[in-house]
Amino acid sequence: LTLSAGPIVAQTVVLCMPAASHLAMHFREALGKQPTGDDAARHTLGAVAVPVVWCAITAAAGYLALLSSTVKPVYQMGLTMAVCNVVAGILAFGLAAGAMRPPRFLQWARSQTTTPSASGSQVGRLTAWVLDHPVLTIALFVAPCLMIAVGTRQLQFESNYIRIYRSTSRVAQDYRFVEDRLGGIGLVELVLPAPKESKEITPEWLDSVHETTVAIKAAHEDLISEVLSLADVLMVERKAASQSETPRESQDAPALSRPKSTGIFGGLLGGTSSDAATPEQVLQTKLTFLNTPPFAHFLNNFWDRPTGQMRLLVRIRESADADVKQRAFDDMVRLATPTDGPPASITGLSHLMTQVTRAIITTQFQSTAWSCAAILLMLMLALRSLPLAVLALLPTLLAVGLVLGAMGWVGIKIDLSTALVASVAAGLSVDDTFHCLLRWKRELKGGR
């Protein structure tokens, strides 16, 4: 059970209710018209069988559209919900017979009157009003739905996974402390080409890596707090350009007073002014030292010699907006890609969570389109009329537009838990469509 498939039990209960409700209402109506309870049960099962079957198959087909997603929780959601729809339909219909004819001590008195209930009378009057005022009905229902659906243009997505916690929870408080005071909590990894041999690493190459890290940080100073690379591990102290050349000392001068190159390794290696260690020698000495077993992990954390690749470790403010982070990710890859080498790639938890959310959002619109196409096909097969199927799909589309538009207007962002709301709304609203229109066609066939 993942985040998307976690509420599967609650959703399955909701899916069972339309079939159970229609069965119960038909049975109650039939009890007042049929001579016996068995006759009422048989009449109900015969009348509701076709809608229940079509509802189960159509909702399952709609959820199977989620299998087109590359995100595992979405894929799992579609598969489990499709199976649950079919099983729920079979069980609701199969167990209805026992519910209609329970043991004697559970049976209730059968109504002897055909007088409709008060609620039924109200529904009948509302239906009559709707049939007498079709244009006004459309204005009262369709127009507001379309106005609210415009809010889909303002939908935003949330990639900051910490916001699924309450703001007063300890984990959220600690997160905000690190994010606000210790330079950001998000981590991004950039993988780019590097030499395979130690001798190929030169001070000039390290300078170019350092310039890349500086450029990446400067491009988004408000987002990026630190960039670490192999250049930081193998720093070589270079003499400033304005620094004058060290005068050569006499060979007779004491060894301790002779000038050495700057840096610890330079001082150890240089015995006289003539053999002072060069930056290249200092660098190779560091590499030799860090290649020894006690310290090899320092290099291995940044440099993979067999594949000739290294990584840059970028720390960012994870609480930034997703679009801001995505622009920074694109710039990181562009700046880290060498002009004459293979392109750099990006990974890391922050990038992964952003891409997962984007994939789910893409899946939402893609799966909703496939779901509506599957529902339209099933409606056409059940109603045997393409125009009627298209008209029957409109309430479903209005329901989806209403939900997504309201989310956009209110400011509810799409995240891992709300990304599948469109597909769920489509699967739920199609049930009533089938029951209403199949009953309508049956009444037409009966001459009414």
C-alpha positions in Angstrom: 0.0 0.0 0.0 1.5 3.3 -1.1 0.4 6.9 -0.6 -2.1 6.7 -3.5 -3.5 3.2 -2.9 -3.6 3.7 0.9 -7.3 4.9 1.0 -8.3 1.8 -1.0 -10.7 0.5 1.7 -12.7 3.8 1.9 -12.9 4.1 -1.8 -14.1 0.6 -2.2 -16.9 1.3 0.3 -17.9 4.3 -1.7 -17.9 2.3 -4.9 -20.3 -0.3 -3.4 -22.9 2.2 -2.3 -24.4 3.2 -5.7 -25.2 -0.4 -6.6 -26.5 -1.2 -3.1 -28.6 2.0 -3.0 -30.2 1.4 -6.4 -30.9 -2.2 -5.5 -32.5 -1.1 -2.2 -34.7 1.6 -3.8 -35.8 -0.6 -6.6 -36.7 -3.4 -4.1 -38.7 -1.0 -1.9 -40.6 0.2 -5.0 -41.2 -3.3 -6.2 -42.5 -4.5 -2.8 -45.5 -2.2 -3.2 -46.3 -3.5 -6.7 -45.4 -7.2 -6.7 -47.6 -9.9 -5.1 -44.8 -11.5 -3.1 -41.4 -10.6 -1.7 -39.8 -13.2 -4.0 -41.4 -11.6 -7.0 -40.2 -8.2 -5.9 -36.6 -9.5 -5.5 -36.6 -11.2 -8.9 -38.0 -8.0 -10.5 -35.4 -5.9 -8.8 -32.5 -8.1 -9.8 -33.7 -8.2 -13.4 -34.1 -4.4 -13.5 -30.8 -3.5 -11.9 -28.5 -6.2 -13.3 -27.6 -4.5 -16.6 -26.8 -1.1 -15.0 -24.7 -2.7 -12.2 -22.7 -4.7 -14.8 -22.1 -1.7 -17.0 -21.2 0.5 -14.0 -18.6 -2.1 -12.8 -17.1 -2.6 -16.2 -17.0 1.1 -17.1 -15.5 2.3 -13.8 -12.9 -0.5 -14.0 -12.0 0.6 -17.6 -11.7 4.2 -16.4 -9.3 3.2 -13.6 -7.3 0.9 -16.0 -6.3 4.1 -17.8 -4.0 4.8 -14.9 -1.8 1.9 -16.0 -0.4 4.3 -18.6 1.5 6.1 -15.8 5.2 5.4 -15.1 4.7 6.3 -11.4 4.3 3.1 -9.4 1.7 4.4 -6.9 -0.5 5.6 -9.7 -0.1 2.4 -11.6 -1.0 0.4 -8.4 -3.9 2.7 -7.7 -5.4 2.0 -11.2 -4.9 -1.7 -11.0 -6.3 -2.2 -7.5 -9.3 0.1 -8.1 -10.2 -1.6 -11.4 -10.3 -5.0 -9.6 -12.2 -3.5 -6.7 -14.8 -2.1 -9.0 -15.5 -5.5 -10.7 -15.5 -7.3 -7.3 -17.7 -4.7 -5.7 -20.3 -5.0 -8.5 -20.4 -8.8 -8.3 -20.6 -8.9 -4.5 -23.3 -6.1 -4.3 -25.4 -7.9 -6.9 -24.8 -11.4 -5.6 -25.4 -10.6 -2.0 -28.5 -8.5 -2.7 -30.7 -11.6 -3.0 -29.9 -12.6 0.5 -30.5 -9.1 1.7 -33.9 -9.0 0.0 -35.1 -12.3 1.5 -33.4 -12.5 5.0 -34.2 -15.0 7.7 -37.7 -14.7 9.1 -36.6 -13.0 12.3 -34.9 -10.3 10.3 -37.7 -9.7 7.9 -39.8 -6.5 7.9 -43.4 -5.9 7.3 -44.1 -5.4 3.6 -45.8 -2.2 2.7 -49.4 -2.7 1.3 -49.7 0.7 -0.1 -48.3 2.2 -3.4 -48.3 5.7 -2.1 -45.0 7.3 -2.8 -42.9 8.6 0.1 -42.6 12.3 0.8 -39.0 12.4 -0.5 -40.2 10.6 -3.7 -42.9 13.2 -4.2 -40.4 16.0 -3.9 -38.1 14.4 -6.4 -41.0 13.9 -8.8 -42.0 17.5 -8.6 -38.4 18.6 -9.1 -38.1 16.3 -12.2 -41.3 17.8 -13.6 -39.9 21.3 -13.1 -36.7 20.4 -14.8 -38.5 18.9 -17.8 -40.6 22.1 -18.1 -37.6 24.5 -17.8 -34.7 22.9 -19.7 -32.9 26.1 -20.6 -33.1 27.5 -17.1 -31.9 24.2 -15.7 -28.8 24.3 -17.9 -28.2 27.9 -16.8 -28.5 27.0 -13.1 -26.2 24.0 -13.3 -24.0 24.0 -16.4 -23.0 27.7 -16.3 -21.7 27.7 -12.7 -19.8 24.5 -13.3 -18.1 26.0 -16.4 -17.3 29.2 -14.5 -15.7 27.2 -11.7 -13.9 24.9 -14.1 -12.0 28.0 -15.4 -10.0 27.7 -12.1 -8.1 24.7 -13.6 -5.9 27.3 -15.2 -4.7 28.3 -11.8 -3.9 24.8 -10.6 -0.5 24.5 -8.9 1.4 21.4 -7.8 3.3 20.8 -4.5 6.6 19.1 -4.5 7.6 19.9 -0.9 6.8 16.6 0.8 7.2 18.1 4.3 3.9 20.0 3.9 1.9 16.8 4.2 2.6 17.1 8.0 0.8 19.5 10.3 2.8 22.7 10.8 2.8 22.1 14.5 4.4 18.6 14.3 8.0 18.2 15.6 9.2 16.9 12.2 7.9 20.1 10.5 9.4 22.4 13.1 12.8 20.8 12.9 12.6 21.0 9.1 11.8 24.7 9.2 14.7 25.3 11.7 17.3 23.7 9.3 15.7 25.2 6.3 15.7 28.8 7.7 18.9 28.9 9.8 21.3 26.2 8.5 21.3 26.9 4.8 18.7 24.6 3.3 17.8 20.9 3.6 17.3 19.9 -0.1 20.1 17.9 -1.8 20.7 17.7 -5.6 23.4 15.7 -7.2 25.0 16.6 -10.6 26.9 13.8 -12.4 29.4 15.0 -15.0 32.5 13.5 -16.7 35.9 13.4 -15.0 39.3 11.9 -15.7 39.9 8.2 -15.1 43.5 8.5 -14.0 45.0 10.5 -11.1 47.7 11.9 -13.4 45.0 13.4 -15.6 43.8 15.6 -12.7 45.6 18.9 -13.0 45.3 22.2 -11.2 43.9 23.7 -14.4 41.1 21.1 -14.5 40.3 21.6 -10.8 40.1 25.4 -11.5 37.5 24.7 -14.2 35.5 22.5 -11.8 35.7 25.3 -9.2 34.5 27.9 -11.7 31.5 25.6 -12.6 30.5 25.4 -8.9 30.8 29.2 -8.5 28.7 29.8 -11.6 26.0 27.4 -10.4 25.8 29.1 -7.0 25.8 32.6 -8.6 23.0 31.7 -10.9 20.5 31.1 -8.1 22.0 32.7 -4.9 18.6 32.9 -3.3 18.0 29.1 -3.7 21.5 27.5 -3.6 23.4 27.7 -0.3 26.4 25.5 -1.0 28.1 23.5 -3.9 30.8 20.9 -3.1 32.9 19.1 -5.6 36.2 17.3 -6.1 37.9 20.7 -6.3 37.0 21.3 -2.7 38.6 17.9 -1.7 41.8 18.5 -3.7 42.3 22.2 -3.1 45.7 23.4 -4.2 46.9 26.8 -3.0 47.8 28.9 -5.9 50.1 32.0 -5.7 48.2 35.2 -6.3 48.9 36.9 -9.6 49.9 40.1 -7.9 52.4 38.3 -5.6 56.0 39.1 -6.6 58.3 36.3 -7.4 60.2 35.0 -4.4 63.8 36.0 -4.6 66.3 33.2 -5.0 68.4 32.6 -1.9 72.0 31.6 -1.8 72.6 27.9 -1.6 74.6 28.7 1.5 71.6 30.0 3.4 70.2 27.7 6.1 67.7 25.2 4.8 65.0 26.3 7.2 65.2 29.9 5.9 64.8 29.0 2.3 61.4 29.9 0.7 59.0 27.1 0.0 55.8 27.0 -2.0 52.7 27.8 0.0 50.6 25.1 1.6 51.4 22.2 3.9 52.4 19.8 1.2 54.4 22.4 -0.6 56.5 23.1 2.5 57.2 19.5 3.1 58.2 18.7 -0.4 60.3 21.7 -1.1 63.8 21.4 0.3 65.4 24.4 -1.4 64.2 27.4 -3.5 65.2 25.5 -6.6 63.2 22.4 -5.8 60.2 23.9 -4.2 57.1 21.9 -4.9 54.9 22.9 -7.8 51.1 22.9 -7.7 51.1 19.8 -9.8 53.4 18.0 -7.3 51.3 19.1 -4.4 48.2 17.8 -6.1 49.6 14.4 -7.0 50.9 14.1 -3.4 47.4 14.8 -2.1 46.0 12.2 -4.5 48.6 9.6 -3.4 47.8 10.4 0.2 44.0 10.2 -0.2 44.2 7.0 -2.2 45.5 5.2 0.9 42.8 2.9 2.6 42.1 5.1 5.6 41.2 8.1 3.4 40.1 6.6 0.1 36.4 7.2 0.9 37.0 10.9 0.7 37.7 10.6 -3.0 35.2 7.8 -3.6 32.4 10.0 -2.4 33.0 12.5 -5.2 34.9 10.6 -8.0 34.3 7.2 -9.6 37.4 6.4 -11.5 36.3 3.2 -13.4 33.5 5.1 -15.2 35.3 8.5 -15.3 32.5 10.4 -13.6 32.2 12.7 -10.6 29.4 14.5 -8.8 28.7 17.9 -7.6 26.7 18.1 -4.3 24.3 21.0 -4.3 22.4 22.1 -1.2 19.2 24.1 -1.8 16.2 25.5 0.1 13.7 22.7 -0.3 10.8 25.0 0.7 11.1 27.0 -2.6 8.4 26.8 -5.1 8.5 23.9 -7.5 8.8 26.1 -10.6 11.7 27.9 -9.1 13.5 24.7 -8.3 12.8 23.3 -11.8 14.4 26.4 -13.4 17.4 26.0 -11.1 17.7 22.3 -12.1 17.7 23.2 -15.8 20.4 25.8 -15.2 22.5 23.5 -13.1 22.6 20.9 -16.0 23.4 23.6 -18.5 26.3 25.1 -16.5 27.7 21.7 -15.5 27.8 20.3 -19.1 31.2 20.7 -20.6 31.5 22.3 -24.1 33.3 19.3 -25.6 32.1 16.4 -23.6 29.0 14.4 -22.7 26.1 16.2 -21.0 25.8 16.3 -17.3 22.9 14.6 -15.6 21.0 15.5 -12.4 19.6 13.4 -9.6 19.1 13.7 -5.8 16.1 13.5 -3.5 14.9 17.1 -4.2 15.0 16.6 -7.9 13.4 13.2 -7.6 10.4 14.5 -5.6 9.9 17.4 -8.0 9.9 15.0 -11.0 7.6 12.5 -9.3 5.0 15.2 -8.6 5.3 16.5 -12.2 4.9 13.0 -13.5 1.8 12.5 -11.4 0.3 15.8 -12.7 1.0 14.8 -16.3 -0.5 11.4 -15.5 -3.6 13.1 -14.1 -4.5 14.8 -17.3 -3.4 11.9 -19.5 -5.2 9.3 -17.5 -8.3 11.5 -17.2 -8.4 11.7 -21.0 -7.9 8.0 -21.4 -10.5 7.4 -18.7 -13.1 9.6 -20.4 -12.4 7.8 -23.7 -13.0 4.4 -22.1 -16.2 5.6 -20.4 -17.4 7.1 -23.7 -16.8 3.7 -25.4 -18.7 1.9 -22.7 -21.6 4.4 -22.8 -21.8 4.0 -26.6 -21.9 0.2 -26.3 -24.5 0.2 -23.6 -26.7 2.9 -25.1 -26.0 2.0 -28.7 -26.0 5.6 -29.7 -22.9 7.9 -30.1 -24.8 11.2 -29.6 -26.5 9.9 -26.5 -23.2 8.6 -25.2 -21.6 12.0 -25.7 -24.4 13.7 -23.9 -24.2 11.1 -21.1 -20.5 11.9 -20.7 -21.1 15.6 -20.1 -22.2 15.3 -16.4 -18.9 13.4 -15.8 -16.9 16.1 -17.5 -18.7 18.8 -15.5 -18.0 16.9 -12.3 -14.3 16.7 -13.1 -14.1 20.3 -14.1 -16.0 21.4 -11.0 -13.6 19.6 -8.7 -10.4 20.6 -10.4 -11.6 24.2 -10.9 -12.6 24.5 -7.3 -9.1 23.3 -6.3 -7.6 26.0 -8.5 -9.8 28.8 -7.1 -9.4 27.8 -3.5 -5.6 27.3 -3.9 -5.5 23.6 -3.1 -2.3 22.4 -4.7 -2.0 19.1 -6.5 0.3 16.7 -4.6 0.7 12.9 -4.3 -2.6 12.6 -2.4 -4.8 14.8 -4.6 -3.4 14.2 -8.1 -5.9 11.4 -8.8 -9.0 13.2 -7.9 -10.1 13.7 -11.5 -10.0 10.0 -12.3 -11.9 9.2 -9.1 -14.5 11.8 -9.8 -15.0 10.3 -13.3 -15.3 6.8 -12.0 -17.9 7.8 -9.4 -20.1 10.0 -11.5 -20.6 7.5 -14.3 -22.7 5.2 -12.1 -25.7 7.4 -11.8 -25.4 8.1 -15.6 -25.9 4.5 -16.4 -28.7 3.9 -14.0 -30.7 6.9 -15.2 -30.2 6.4 -18.9 -30.7 2.7 -19.0 -33.9 3.1 -17.0 -34.9 5.9 -19.4 -34.4 3.6 -22.4 -36.3 0.8 -20.8 -39.3 3.1 -20.2 -39.1 4.3 -23.8 -39.1 0.7 -25.0 -42.2 0.1 -22.8 -44.1 2.8 -24.7 -44.0 5.6 -22.2 
